[in-house]
Structure formats: structure tokens, C-alpha cells
Amino acid sequence: MKSRTSKTIGVVASAAAIALSVPLAVTAHAEPTTPVAEIPDPQGPECGAFKEALPNWKSLANLPVSSALASIPQISTFNSAISGGLNPAVDITGVLDNGPYVVFAPTNEAFAALPPEQLEVLRTDPAVLTSLVYYHAFLGLLGPDDVKGQRPTQEGTEVEVTGSGGDIAVNETTKVECGGITAQNARIYIIDQVLNPADAPAPITPEQTTSTETPSTETTETSETPAPTTPLPAESAPTPTPAAEAP
């Protein structure tokens, strides 16, 4: 019995030794990798405060804009205005999530600076609030170096953006504190004032010319050109009188 057990153990040990002495053939299969797009840094004088308040700001790139806006502490009043918190009859988050959009988000301080009676109108008049929040968005997906220009907003009137990078103004007097914050379907610009549709710039209309217009110089030249003269026929020319004969 001991002999049989010893033989069995010996066989197992021999097999284990052989297995250890033979290098294992490992076939490596490379997993396909998806390149990860670099999330650009937002730009503006207050971007340091934005990043400090939201250390995981890069994760906003994976969120629809309504969720991204709700995640930024400095603009909680604006988020309330677009999501039914300020006025239950006004919730445009579904619209914004169907972007792409550029969204101008006023700070909490910007809303606090509004006259109390204006804030009360926003709380009680859905039409006024709807007009206001739609004026803060226009179609596009533009970063700080490309956002400049005059564009129609979702409210219908236009907004004018000047400057680039970390020095951007909206309608001349409103400053971008931190702009180009990346959301899944939008670029967010935190601004220091609430935009007013009543201050919208006049729309830009292309100049139109008609093909029937004739420059005045051409008309003058035509009227001053003398009419062509027709030469007299030979027979109508005067006949010379013969000289008198001498006597």
C-alpha cells in the first residue's frame, strides 16, 4: 500500500516538475483603445475660483449641459431659473440638453444685483423669465477663441460677443469670468451680469444692391456725347462763280 502511494506521489511530482520546466505560451491580444480627447482648460480671470469650488470640473464634459450647470456652485440661481426652481412654469433644461449650445450663465451675485421688483417679476411672470433665460443661449459649440461675433439667441434677438481667450465681453459691458467650460453638448461661460434682451444689438443685415442701377457718371457721359454729323452730299456744295472775261 505504501509502495503504491509513493509511486502515485512520485508521478504527480514528476508531472509538476515537467510543467514548471516548460515555459508557458501566452498569446497576448491587444485591446482596442479609444483615444481620449483632451478637455481644454477654461479661460478667464475667475477660472481659479471655479476650479477650486469644483475640483472635478473635467467630469462636466461627460454630463448634459443641464446637469453640468446644476453642478457649478457659483451659478445656482441661474440653474434654478432654467429648471423650474425660480418659477415652476419655466423649465428649459430639456431644450438645452438637445444642444449644441453656448450658454451664458450669470453668477449668483449678478442675480442678487438685480432690483427687487425685477426679481419679483421673474418669479411671477413665466413669459418674462422664459424670454430672459432663452436670451442666454445660442446654437453652437464654440470655445473662447472662436465665440466672438454677433449671433441670434434662442430668445430671437441677438447677442454680441467680443474679445477672445480670457478677455471676453458680451454686449460690451458684461464680462466673462470663466469661459469655455466643457459640457457634453455645450460650452458654458460664467458671466458677471444678467443679460437683458432689451439691450440686444441691432441685427446685422447684409447690404443689398440691384442690377438695374446705373451709375450717375455713365448717364452724364452719355448725355454729353455729341450726335454724329452727316456729311453734305457733293451736289449740294456751292458752285464757284466763273471769273468775268477780259474785253
ABEGO torsion letter per residue (X at the ends): XAAAAAAAAAAAAAAAAAAAABBBBBBBBBBBBBBBBBBBBBBEAAAAAAAAABAAAAAAAABBAAAAAAABAAAAAAAAAAAGAABAABBAAAAAAAOBBBBBBBBAAAAAABBAAAAAAAAABAAAAAAAAAAABBBEBBBAAAABEBBBBAAGBBBBBBEBEABBBBGGABBBABBGBBBAABBBBBBABBBBAAABBBBBBBBBBBAABBBAAAAAAAAABBBBBBBBBAAABBBBBBBBBBX
